[in-house]
């Protein structure tokens, strides 16, 4: 469980949370809309407050003049508040670059200066994807692709804060759906009791998913022993089309970014479906702070896959399906009409928001971290 963080209820009191800042458990989940695709984007009206006053693109530099390739993961160390993220070793797209470019992909940055405080992980990954920092500051990273020779990939690796490998889940380089195997694991998170949850199945949102594709959540003990799993590819409750990101709220509910279905699904830790939220768009990454403020980042919405919706960061409260603030995409241009809005999102104890950005196109490098500085008013 994360330490308490600054609440947007306090920062923007009267603008954002009117009536939305207290969780009231025990309510029956809302029924799914008859046609989720017909829901209007709450950000399109242009009247949601933007809590960020400054956009600091290219916020943190890599060592030795190294250029960012792409990233989709960022998290906050719950003990010192500094920023953890990864770079795909200069590579772009789903091929990544870490299989060939044996440089450190995982970095810890000072939250104020962007100074590199730690780095590690060289030679262990193909395509880093999800990142999670647990209560002991251990760093968990998923690897969503594998090498053809089967030497690495399709795994989850747990590191100490200094980079020592503490635990590995999955069979190196092997896709599969049996217990102990992954097929493009997207994200990983630990519950307060140490149980491990992995979201598996990056290819599941494709129109014609490859044979053997999955859409599931897998639960392990703190020691890495398989406990259970739930889900398959589909659009019903408890089904997924790419469970791309996860977060826990203060009640211990598991929020899953069901990206291909344009929704958040909420479960208890035994896999029982509790609710679904549809106001937060086509979500790649989720972050819930200690006050249950919910940050959902959308990097993909466009007329081809989610017509009428904007990319950006939608902010609400974990207790209800309502967007109360919006950070729009930055650097909107003719080449990038939908601007930049990354796949990973996190918020520090001062309420500054960090986005893990991909490159402007799959043909060039140039992703990195963007810092949205909080509005002090």
C-alpha positions as a printed NumPy array, in Angstrom:
array([[  0.   ,   0.   ,   0.   ],
       [  1.346,   3.414,  -0.894],
       [  2.028,   6.094,   1.622],
       [ -0.53 ,   8.926,   1.694],
       [  0.052,  11.48 ,  -1.038],
       [ -1.191,  14.957,  -1.699],
       [ -4.874,  14.956,  -2.584],
       [ -6.304,  16.846,  -5.534],
       [ -9.308,  17.24 ,  -3.211],
       [ -7.155,  19.718,  -1.295],
       [ -5.24 ,  21.149,  -4.23 ],
       [ -8.273,  21.951,  -6.317],
       [-10.982,  21.93 ,  -3.694],
       [-14.35 ,  22.884,  -5.073],
       [-13.275,  22.289,  -8.679],
       [-12.62 ,  18.585,  -8.887],
       [-13.995,  16.451,  -6.173],
       [-17.293,  17.952,  -5.116],
       [-18.824,  14.974,  -3.396],
       [-16.315,  12.49 ,  -4.796],
       [-13.581,  12.269,  -2.17 ],
       [-14.942,   9.615,   0.133],
       [-15.11 ,   5.954,  -0.754],
       [-18.389,   4.304,   0.166],
       [-18.066,   0.551,  -0.03 ],
       [-20.828,  -2.015,  -0.144],
       [-22.691,  -0.559,  -3.114],
       [-23.813,  -2.707,  -6.009],
       [-21.676,  -2.115,  -9.141],
       [-23.294,  -0.12 , -11.897],
       [-24.649,  -2.051, -14.844],
       [-22.54 ,  -1.973, -17.977],
       [-23.805,   0.491, -20.597],
       [-25.755,  -1.062, -23.45 ],
       [-23.255,   0.34 , -25.948],
       [-19.951,   1.399, -24.345],
       [-18.744,   2.792, -27.67 ],
       [-21.517,   5.395, -27.585],
       [-20.225,   7.041, -24.403],
       [-19.023,  10.608, -24.939],
       [-15.524,  11.67 , -23.9  ],
       [-15.88 ,  13.862, -20.769],
       [-12.703,  15.705, -21.813],
       [-14.059,  16.844, -25.184],
       [-16.224,  19.6  , -23.704],
       [-13.084,  21.449, -22.637],
       [-14.398,  22.436, -19.208],
       [-12.414,  20.045, -17.024],
       [ -9.679,  21.728, -14.954],
       [ -6.073,  20.972, -15.872],
       [ -4.063,  20.542, -12.65 ],
       [ -0.711,  20.999, -14.422],
       [  0.778,  24.441, -15.032],
       [  4.022,  23.371, -16.716],
       [  4.979,  20.582, -19.107],
       [  8.601,  19.466, -18.745],
       [  9.203,  17.218, -21.75 ],
       [ 12.439,  15.208, -21.848],
       [ 12.571,  15.662, -18.095],
       [ 15.309,  13.12 , -17.238],
       [ 18.49 ,  12.426, -19.218],
       [ 20.13 ,   9.048, -19.719],
       [ 23.866,   8.607, -19.059],
       [ 26.697,   9.331, -21.504],
       [ 24.46 ,  11.242, -23.921],
       [ 22.397,   8.144, -24.607],
       [ 19.114,   8.835, -26.388],
       [ 15.842,   7.501, -25.072],
       [ 14.249,   4.864, -27.294],
       [ 10.792,   4.29 , -25.862],
       [  9.282,   3.58 , -22.483],
       [  5.872,   2.644, -21.13 ],
       [  6.603,   2.338, -17.426],
       [  7.099,   4.702, -14.495],
       [  6.471,   4.343, -10.755],
       [  7.157,   6.116,  -7.459],
       [  9.357,   4.667,  -4.724],
       [  6.995,   4.566,  -1.722],
       [  9.849,   5.089,   0.748],
       [ 11.771,   8.068,  -0.646],
       [  9.42 ,   9.404,  -3.349],
       [ 11.946,   9.171,  -6.178],
       [ 11.066,   8.048,  -9.705],
       [ 11.687,   4.62 , -11.238],
       [ 11.362,   4.075, -14.994],
       [ 12.928,   2.089, -17.799],
       [ 14.195,   2.728, -21.309],
       [ 14.008,   0.041, -23.984],
       [ 17.746,   0.342, -24.58 ],
       [ 17.315,   2.781, -27.455],
       [ 14.854,   0.582, -29.307],
       [ 11.39 ,   1.539, -30.536],
       [  8.219,  -0.413, -31.271],
       [  7.483,  -3.929, -30.075],
       [ 10.928,  -5.142, -31.101],
       [ 12.561,  -3.094, -28.358],
       [ 16.319,  -2.913, -28.221],
       [ 17.426,  -4.642, -25.034],
       [ 18.139,  -8.027, -26.625],
       [ 20.954,  -6.543, -28.713],
       [ 21.935,  -3.346, -26.895],
       [ 23.212,  -4.591, -23.536],
       [ 22.902,  -1.388, -21.526],
       [ 21.02 ,  -0.798, -18.291],
       [ 17.303,  -0.332, -18.992],
       [ 16.108,   0.397, -15.424],
       [ 16.749,   3.769, -13.778],
       [ 15.982,   5.592, -10.567],
       [ 15.767,   9.386, -10.929],
       [ 15.765,  12.09 ,  -8.271],
       [ 12.236,  13.474,  -8.142],
       [ 13.364,  17.114,  -8.218],
       [ 16.539,  17.192, -10.296],
       [ 16.179,  14.129, -12.523],
       [ 19.645,  12.974, -11.432],
       [ 20.255,   9.242, -11.926],
       [ 20.421,   7.546,  -8.521],
       [ 20.63 ,   3.903,  -9.673],
       [ 20.629,   1.826, -12.852],
       [ 20.743,  -1.902, -13.617],
       [ 19.26 ,  -4.778, -15.632],
       [ 21.621,  -4.957, -18.62 ],
       [ 21.327,  -8.167, -20.648],
       [ 18.218,  -9.469, -18.883],
       [ 15.386,  -8.159, -21.095],
       [ 13.994,  -8.085, -24.597],
       [ 11.161,  -5.527, -24.161],
       [ 10.588,  -4.135, -20.649],
       [  6.907,  -3.343, -20.263],
       [  5.371,  -3.016, -16.799],
       [  7.181,  -1.634, -13.742],
       [  6.162,  -1.708, -10.086],
       [  7.968,  -0.651,  -6.906],
       [  6.788,  -2.513,  -3.803],
       [  6.686,  -1.483,  -0.144],
       [ 10.327,  -2.507,   0.381],
       [ 11.455,  -0.524,  -2.698],
       [ 12.039,  -3.721,  -4.664],
       [ 11.561,  -3.16 ,  -8.401],
       [  9.435,  -5.537, -10.493],
       [  9.567,  -5.44 , -14.312],
       [  7.751,  -7.524, -16.932],
       [  9.324,  -8.544, -20.248],
       [  6.587,  -8.796, -22.847],
       [  8.578, -10.241, -25.75 ],
       [ 11.032, -13.115, -26.174],
       [ 14.128, -13.977, -28.172],
       [ 13.863, -16.558, -30.947],
       [ 16.523, -18.683, -29.302],
       [ 14.436, -18.889, -26.122],
       [ 17.076, -17.432, -23.838],
       [ 15.054, -14.561, -22.377],
       [ 11.694, -12.82 , -22.412],
       [  8.091, -13.539, -21.341],
       [  9.096, -13.213, -17.707],
       [  8.702, -11.096, -14.585],
       [ 11.882, -10.166, -12.715],
       [ 12.063,  -8.824,  -9.158],
       [ 15.116,  -6.746,  -8.247],
       [ 16.387,  -5.349,  -4.986],
       [ 16.752,  -1.542,  -4.958],
       [ 20.409,  -2.108,  -5.815],
       [ 19.67 ,  -4.34 ,  -8.805],
       [ 20.144,  -7.844,  -7.376],
       [ 17.768, -10.372,  -8.969],
       [ 15.58 , -11.7  ,  -6.156],
       [ 12.891, -13.654,  -8.025],
       [ 12.052, -14.649, -11.584],
       [  8.616, -15.797, -12.782],
       [  7.932, -17.464, -16.132],
       [  9.984, -19.605, -18.476],
       [ 12.672, -17.652, -20.31 ],
       [ 11.771, -17.025, -23.94 ],
       [  8.771, -19.368, -23.816],
       [  5.231, -18.316, -24.573],
       [  2.532, -20.367, -22.914],
       [ -0.702, -20.415, -20.963],
       [  0.102, -23.166, -18.474],
       [  0.809, -22.343, -14.808],
       [  4.289, -20.869, -14.603],
       [  4.201, -19.551, -18.17 ],
       [  3.367, -16.149, -19.661],
       [  2.391, -14.957, -23.111],
       [  3.392, -11.285, -23.385],
       [  2.994, -10.207, -19.745],
       [  1.943,  -6.56 , -19.569],
       [  2.187,  -5.509, -15.93 ],
       [  2.926,  -6.699, -12.393],
       [  1.844,  -5.449,  -8.98 ],
       [  2.023,  -6.692,  -5.395],
       [ -0.776,  -6.584,  -2.839],
       [ -0.197,  -5.319,   0.72 ],
       [  0.194,  -8.936,   1.899],
       [  2.869,  -9.584,  -0.74 ],
       [  0.764, -11.597,  -3.191],
       [  1.856, -11.005,  -6.784],
       [ -0.529, -10.216,  -9.665],
       [  0.552, -10.341, -13.313],
       [ -1.601,  -9.147, -16.232],
       [ -0.884, -11.303, -19.268],
       [ -1.749, -10.993, -22.951],
       [ -0.531,  -7.928, -24.832],
       [ -1.711,  -9.251, -28.226],
       [ -5.288,  -9.778, -27.078],
       [ -6.583,  -6.445, -28.396],
       [ -5.68 ,  -7.313, -31.997],
       [ -8.582,  -7.922, -34.354],
       [ -7.234, -11.41 , -34.982],
       [ -5.068, -12.323, -31.995],
       [ -2.28 , -14.805, -32.66 ],
       [ -3.036, -18.397, -31.774],
       [ -2.552, -19.007, -28.077],
       [ -3.04 , -15.364, -27.1  ],
       [ -4.264, -14.752, -23.581],
       [ -6.208, -12.137, -21.644],
       [ -5.902, -12.956, -17.952],
       [ -4.734, -12.012, -14.467],
       [ -2.464, -14.505, -12.693],
       [ -2.011, -14.536,  -8.915],
       [  1.099, -15.853,  -7.144],
       [  2.158, -16.107,  -3.516],
       [  4.898, -13.745,  -2.265],
       [  7.341, -16.598,  -2.895],
       [  6.225, -16.907,  -6.518],
       [  4.031, -20.002,  -6.189],
       [  1.089, -20.113,  -8.607],
       [ -2.256, -19.652,  -6.825],
       [ -4.948, -18.963,  -9.439],
       [ -5.885, -17.004, -12.538],
       [ -8.938, -15.546, -14.201],
       [ -9.933, -14.09 , -17.551],
       [ -9.827, -14.79 , -21.247],
       [ -9.986, -12.72 , -24.438],
       [-13.417, -11.121, -24.775],
       [-15.515,  -8.145, -23.731],
       [-17.674,  -9.569, -20.942],
       [-17.115,  -8.981, -17.216],
       [-13.813, -10.568, -16.248],
       [-12.683, -10.836, -19.882],
       [ -9.967,  -8.704, -21.441],
       [ -8.578,  -7.336, -24.652],
       [ -5.097,  -6.558, -23.347],
       [ -5.009,  -6.012, -19.566],
       [ -2.349,  -3.352, -19.971],
       [ -1.914,  -1.842, -16.492],
       [ -2.943,  -2.422, -12.866],
       [ -3.283,  -0.527,  -9.587],
       [ -4.679,  -1.154,  -6.083],
       [ -6.871,   1.312,  -4.206],
       [ -6.89 ,   1.72 ,  -0.423],
       [ -9.647,  -0.884,  -0.124],
       [ -7.441,  -3.537,  -1.739],
       [ -9.473,  -3.586,  -4.941],
       [ -7.513,  -4.396,  -8.085],
       [ -8.054,  -1.952, -10.969],
       [ -7.162,  -3.282, -14.428],
       [ -6.766,  -1.142, -17.556],
       [ -8.674,  -3.26 , -20.089],
       [ -7.292,  -1.224, -22.956],
       [ -8.866,  -2.89 , -25.987],
       [-12.301,  -2.688, -24.356],
       [-11.903,   1.03 , -23.427],
       [-12.596,   0.472, -19.749],
       [-11.277,  -0.161, -16.254],
       [-12.364,  -3.407, -14.615],
       [-12.303,  -3.707, -10.82 ],
       [-11.865,  -6.985,  -8.93 ],
       [-11.33 ,  -8.292,  -5.454],
       [ -8.138, -10.235,  -4.903],
       [ -9.874, -13.542,  -5.594],
       [-10.821, -12.448,  -9.103],
       [-14.469, -11.577,  -8.449],
       [-15.641,  -8.768, -10.724],
       [-16.874,  -5.793,  -8.713],
       [-17.401,  -2.984, -11.2  ],
       [-16.364,  -1.466, -14.542],
       [-15.575,   2.185, -15.313],
       [-16.086,   3.593, -18.828],
       [-15.32 ,   7.309, -18.414],
       [-11.515,   7.016, -18.457],
       [-11.055,   6.034, -22.123],
       [ -8.661,   3.61 , -23.849],
       [ -6.241,   3.267, -20.954],
       [ -2.647,   2.129, -21.094],
       [ -1.549,   2.939, -17.538],
       [ -3.102,   3.411, -14.111],
       [ -1.899,   4.959, -10.864],
       [ -3.831,   5.338,  -7.597],
       [ -2.272,   7.435,  -4.834],
       [ -2.698,   7.177,  -1.074],
       [ -5.831,   9.337,  -1.172],
       [ -7.428,   7.131,  -3.85 ],
       [ -6.996,   9.711,  -6.584],
       [ -7.061,   7.773,  -9.848],
       [ -4.822,   8.676, -12.805],
       [ -5.533,   6.97 , -16.141],
       [ -3.357,   7.676, -19.166],
       [ -4.567,   7.197, -22.746],
       [ -1.888,   7.094, -25.446],
       [ -3.885,   5.473, -28.227],
       [ -7.31 ,   6.993, -28.811],
       [ -7.809,   8.147, -32.394],
       [-10.56 ,   7.971, -35.033],
       [ -9.394,   4.507, -36.032],
       [ -9.775,   2.805, -32.686],
       [-11.726,   5.116, -30.343],
       [-13.537,   7.767, -32.321],
       [-14.421,  10.994, -30.569],
       [-11.951,  10.546, -27.693],
       [ -8.746,  12.433, -26.885],
       [ -5.444,  11.119, -25.655],
       [ -4.293,  12.491, -22.307],
       [ -4.434,  11.843, -18.566],
       [ -7.879,  11.602, -16.979],
       [ -8.075,  12.088, -13.226],
       [-10.874,  11.039, -10.939],
       [-11.452,   9.196,  -7.692],
       [-11.327,   5.446,  -7.286],
       [-14.767,   5.444,  -5.665],
       [-16.688,   6.314,  -8.842],
       [-16.69 ,   6.33 , -12.628],
       [-16.3  ,  10.091, -13.06 ],
       [-13.523,  12.18 , -14.582],
       [-12.987,  15.433, -12.693],
       [ -9.715,  16.737, -14.198],
       [ -7.807,  16.287, -17.44 ],
       [ -4.197,  16.826, -18.513],
       [ -4.289,  17.173, -22.302],
       [ -1.612,  15.823, -24.65 ],
       [  1.357,  18.076, -25.336],
       [  3.314,  18.896, -28.502],
       [  0.307,  18.566, -30.784],
       [  1.443,  18.99 , -34.385],
       [  0.647,  18.044, -37.965],
       [  2.923,  15.023, -37.639],
       [  1.398,  14.065, -34.309],
       [ -2.193,  15.405, -34.364],
       [ -3.045,  13.624, -31.134],
       [  0.044,  14.934, -29.406],
       [  2.097,  13.096, -26.809],
       [  0.428,  11.156, -24.008],
       [  2.435,   8.233, -22.718],
       [  1.573,   4.697, -21.695],
       [  2.799,   4.849, -18.086],
       [  1.711,   7.307, -15.4  ],
       [  2.578,   8.08 , -11.774],
       [  2.138,  10.984,  -9.353],
       [  4.593,  11.994,  -6.633],
       [  3.898,  13.234,  -3.127],
       [  3.656,  16.842,  -4.316],
       [  1.07 ,  15.955,  -6.933],
       [  3.402,  16.272,  -9.915],
       [  2.499,  13.778, -12.625],
       [  5.001,  11.756, -14.669],
       [  4.253,  10.167, -18.035],
       [  6.341,   7.464, -19.716],
       [  6.418,   8.447, -23.384],
       [  6.957,   6.527, -26.581],
       [  8.636,   8.1  , -29.629],
       [  6.852,  10.31 , -32.132],
       [  6.808,   7.392, -34.574],
       [  7.874,   3.762, -34.674],
       [ 10.604,   4.711, -37.135],
       [ 12.641,   6.848, -34.751],
       [ 13.775,   6.969, -31.158],
       [ 13.011,   9.849, -28.822],
       [ 10.675,   8.772, -26.025],
       [ 11.353,   9.547, -22.376],
       [  9.74 ,  10.976, -19.274],
       [  7.479,  14.015, -19.186],
       [  6.861,  15.794, -15.889],
       [  3.629,  17.749, -15.442],
       [  4.188,  20.243, -12.654],
       [  1.231,  20.601, -10.302],
       [ -0.859,  23.743, -10.164],
       [ -0.208,  25.282,  -6.737],
       [ -3.451,  27.225,  -6.663]])
